[in-house]
Each structure stands twice: as structure tokens, then as C-alpha cells.
Amino acid sequence: MRPARWDDLEAVAELTRVVCTEEGDPFMADSAEDLRQDWSRPDRDIERDAWVVIAPNGQLVGCEDGMNRYEHAILVAGGYVHPDYRDKGIGTALVRRLEAWVREHMAQAAPDVQVVIDMGGINGSHKESHALLEGEGYKPARYFWRMEIGLDGPIPIPQWPDGIALRPFDPGMQLHAVYEADEEAFQDHWGNLPTPFEFWKHRRTVEHPFNPALWHIAWDGDEIAGFSQCYPRQCIGWIGNLGVRRPWRKRGLGLALLLQSFAAFQARGIHRVGLGVDADHPTGATRLYEKAGMEVVQSYITYRKILRPGREISVQSQEE
């Protein structure tokens, strides 16, 4: 095991492809370009915050990386082990190395706060991963779904609430306003944490393919009522974030934005659309997606371990 390096990027991407394909979920694999954008985030230092395992033949067979999500008290991580190298203690060694890294961060956290590590995106049917994490003291904290729909037929015309109108999205003039609406709309979701604008901007416009024509912003006068931020992901359309601000909820705006997103992808020759959602979404989003014809195709679990008890940070997590 050694710290990751930038020249490991292609091999790590290939490892994610092999693992996700073996688990029956190749959609979750990271391309080399996905990783390049992720590793270049302003808050990341991949040579400090990630590790790889190299087999005697030189093959990269394991990786783990962590990120300081909030004030050195909430940290997130993920990892992979090549199917041919499982049951050799590699996954356990990586998780324990990660926890040593977390304890370094813990020393910088406020002395009275609880320090936790979250392992997200664990395939709901991959029992080996569940057993490894539970054996290391992690417990299921939240369940998520990937939902999809095929767009082979006509899409209903969106019905916009009175006073609501779409306008072409101008990132130069409107990006910060969308950021503020995004932060507000998701503030009561599990695990949501305040995100600095520059980090949010990088995630939305650099890490994912950015096309302003696929961002649908609903306005009520000069206020943003809701939004849908979309981009192509692998061979399907992906709704990265769909949100409605509190004063405009329960009026059909979420469904209208969803149908608008479907139509925009279909017009570009994309005939399948997906999104990720908290299975216990507080605003009932899963019911909205089911109403629009979307179906659950995969489940995921976020595992959590408390490394130090203390005052729980009272902020909630944004899914994507």
C-alpha cells in the first residue's frame, strides 16, 4: 500500500470499471475523465487523501480515498478491491488506513463535536462489502435508490403553475442565484452541509459535462422557484439535482421540471433518464418520480461509523 499518485488515475478508473461490472452495476464506474475532475477539486489533495494497493505483478488491485466534508468532523470515503484479490485482507487494510487518516483530521475538529466517517454508494446487494464494513464497526445510516425511465413514447407537456415561467439559463448572470436556491432547497435533506460557492461551482460545471441548455430554471418574477440541473452520464441522461424552494412546493412545479428535463433529453436523442434519490426523501420526491413513470433499478447504502462521540453537527446531506 502507498499513497495514490496522479499517474495512477487510469489504473484506478479501470479498477472501478472491473469492480462495478462484477457487481452488476457498471453505471457506477468512474471514467478516467470523471476521476480527473474529481481529483482536481479545490478541496482535494489526492496524494494526501488516497491510497492504492499494488500486487507483486505491478497491477493496481485496491484503492481508497477520503474527503473532509465538514470541519474535520464529517468525512466521506469510498474504495474498491479487485474481485481477483478479495478475501486477502486488502479491503480491511484500506479501511483501517482510512481511519488513521480520519484521526488526523479529528485533532483539528472542535473538541466537543462528534466525528464520523461515511462510506457512501455501497451496492445494496453486495453482501461482501456489507460484511466488511459491519465487521469494522460501521452501521447502515441511509438508503438511496437509482431510478430510471425509458423515453420511447411522447412525453406529457409540462403544466407550469400560475406565475411560473422558464427562462434561458445564463450562467454568467444567474449561476450564483441558482447556487443560493440549491443550498436553500436542500437544506432539510439528510446529510446536507453548507457548500462554499467555488466548490459547488466546480462540482456542477467542471466535474460533470456542463451544458446550460440542460439546466432548467423556473422563475416567479425575479425569484427562482425551482430548478433541474441535468447532464449526460454514460449512455443516459442524468438529473443531477432537481429542487423546489419551500414557498413553491405542492403546486406541481417538481413534476413540470421533471417532464421538461425528459423532453430536453429526448430532443437530443437520449431515450433513457436516471437520477439518484434518498429512499426516505423528506419532501416525498420518490412518489413524484414514480408518478412520472420512473422505476427503481438499483439500491445503495451509506454506512457510518462514529469515531468520536460528542455534539452532533445539526446540518443535514445532499444527494447527487
N, C-alpha and C positions, 0 to 999 in steps of 0.2 A: 504494500500500500504506500502511496506517495501523494503529495498534493497534485491537483489537476493542473494542466498547462494548456495554453491556447492551442498547441499543436495536437492535443487530444480530441479536439472538437469533432472531427469526422468520425473517429472511432466511438466516441460516446453516442453520437447520433445513430450509428449503426447498431450499437448495443440496445438503444431504446427501441429500434425497429424490430430487432430479433425478439426481445422480451415481450413487447406488446403484441406481436404477431402470434407468439407461442401462447399468450394468454387469451387469444381470440379477439383482441381489440386493437388492431393496427392503427385505427384512427388516432389513438392517443400518442403515437410515436412522434418524437421531435425530429424534424429535418435538421440538417446542418445549419441552414439559414435561420430556423427557429432558435436553435441554441445560440448562434452568433448574436442575435438580437437580445436574447435573454441575458447572456453573459456580459453584454455591453451596457446593461442598465446602470444608471448613475450610482445606485446603492449597492453595486456588486463588485467584488474582487475575487474572481474565480480561483486564483492561485492561493487565496487565503481561506476561502469558504467552500472548497470542494476537494474531493479525494477520489482517486481511481485505484483499482487493483489490477495488476499486470501478472498474467500467467507466465510460467517458465518459458513458453514458446514466444513470448512477446505480445500475446493477444490481450487487449483490454477486456476484462471479464466482469468488472464491477465498478460502480460509481455511486457517489452520494454527494449531495450539495445542500447547503443550508443558507438561510437568509434571515437577517434581522428585520422582522416585520414591524415591531413597535417597541422602541425604547429599551432594547436589550431584554425585554420581559416576555414578548411573544415572538417566537421564532418558528419558521416553517422549513420543511425539508422534504426531500424525495430521493429515491435511489433505485438502482437496478442491479441484478445479478444475472449473468448469462445462464440460460437453462442447463447447459452442459456442466456448469460449475456450482450448482446448488448442492446443499447438504454437505458443504465443506467448511461451514462457519464464516463464509465471506460476508453474508448479509449481517450476521450478528456483529462481526468486527467493524463493519462500516457504521452501524447504528451506534455502537459504543464510542467510536471515534467522533461521531457527530455530537454525542452527549458531552464529550470532553470539550468540544468547541462551544457548546451551549454554556457550560460552566464558566468559560472565559468571559462570555457576554454577561452572565449573571452578576459578575463582580461589578459591572457598570450599570446595572439596573438599580432603581430606587430600592433602598434596603427593606422596605415594608411590603413590596408588591410580590404577587405570585408570578413565578417564572414557568412558562410552559413551552413545549415543543409540539408542533402539529405536523403530522405526516398525512398529506392530502392526496386525493386521487388514487387511492388503493382500490384496485378492481374488486367489486363486490363478491365475485365468485372465486377469487384466487385464495384458497384456504391456506396455502403455504405462507403467503405474506401475512395473513391474519395471525397465524400461529406464531410467526417470528416476532411480530410487534407485541402481541399479548404476552409472550414469554419474557419480553423485556420491560413489561410494566405499562404498556400503552393500552388505552381503552377506546372503543368507538365513541366519538364525540358528535358526529353529524353524518347524515346520509344525503347523497346527491344523486341526481339522475341526469343522463343524457337523453334528450327527447328529439325525435326527428319526424319529418313528414315528407312524403313524395309529392311533387308538384306536377302531376301528369295531366290534370284537368284544369278547367277555368277556376280562377280564384275570385271569391266574392269581392265586390267593390267595397273598400273601407267606408264606414259610416262615421264621419267625424262629428264629435259633439258640437253643439251650437257655440259659435265664437272661436273655435279652434281651427287653425289653418297650418298647413305645411309651407315652409319657405325653403328655397335652395340654401344648403349649408355653406357658409363662408368661413372656413377655419381661421383665416386671418383676423376676422372681426368677432367671431362667435365662439371660438374654442374655449375661452375661459368661462363664458357663461354656461356652456354645456358642462364643463367640469364642475361648476358650482351646483348645477341641477343634479348631476350624477351623484355628487357627495351627499346632497340632501335626500335624494330619493332612496338611497341605500343605507341611510344612517341607522335604521332599525333592523337591519338584517344581521343574522348570526355572524359573528366574527368580523364585522365591518370595522375598519380602522381609518382614522384620518390619513389621507394621502396627499403629500405635497404636490402642487400643480406640475412641477417638472417631471416627477416620477410618473404621475398619471398620464401626462402628455407622451412620455416615452412609451409607456405600455400601450396606449391607444393608437399612436400614429407611427411608431417605429417597430415595435415588436410584432405587430400584425400588419398585413397588407392594408394600406390606408387609401381609401377612395371616398372623397367627400360625397359623391353621389349615392353612396350606400349608407350614409348617415341621415336618418330621417328625424327632423326636429319639428315638434308640434308647438305652435306658439298661440298664446292667448294675449293678443295685443303685443306688448313688448316683454312679456314674461314667457319663459319656457315652461310648458305644461308637462311635456313628456318627450322621450327620445328613444330611438333604436339605433345602436351603433353596430354595423354589420361589416363583414369582410369574407372573402372566400377562404376556406380552410380545407386543404387537400382537395377532394373532388366534390365538396358540397358547399352550400352557403352557410355561414355561421352568424348567429345573432349573439354578439359578444355581450352586450348589455342592453336590456330593454327596461326602462323605468318610467314611472309616472309619479310626479310630485303629489304630495298628500292632498292639497286642495282640489285636484282634478281627478282623483280616483273615484271608482264606482260609477263612471259615466260612459264606459265603452271605449275610452281612449287607448287602453292597452291592446285591445283586440284590433282596433283600427291600425295601430302602429305595426302589429304583427302581420296583418294582411298586406300592408304596404311593403313590408320587408319581403314577404313571399313574392309579391308581384315584381319587385325590383330584381330579385334573383332570377325569376322565371324569364323575364325580359332579356336577361344576359345569357340565357341558355343553360342555367343551373336548375336542375329539376329535383334536388333534394336539399332540405334545410334542417339544421340542427341547432341546439342550444343546450347549455347546462343550467340546472336549477336545483335549488335546495329542496329536498323532498318535503320539508316542513316549512316551506316558504310562508312568512307571516301574512303576506297580502293575498294568498290564495293563487299565486301565479300558476301552479301546476293545473288547477282547474281551468284557468284561462287557456293554457296551451292545449289541454285535452279538448276543450270546446272548439278550438281551431283545427282539430284533427291530428295533433301531434301524439306520438306514442313513445313510451319508454323503451329504449333499446339497450341501455346499459346502466348499471348502478355502481356507485363509488362510495367509499367510506373515508372520512377524515378521522384518523386516530390521534389521540392527545395523551401526553404524559406531563404530569406536574413535576418539575424538577425542584421547585422550592415553594412551599406553601406561603400564603400571605394574602394581602388585599388584592382581590380580583379587579383587574382593569375593566371598568364598566363601559366598554365600547363593544360594538357588535361586529361578522366577516362577510365581505362582499364576495359573491361567487362570480366565476367567469369561465 
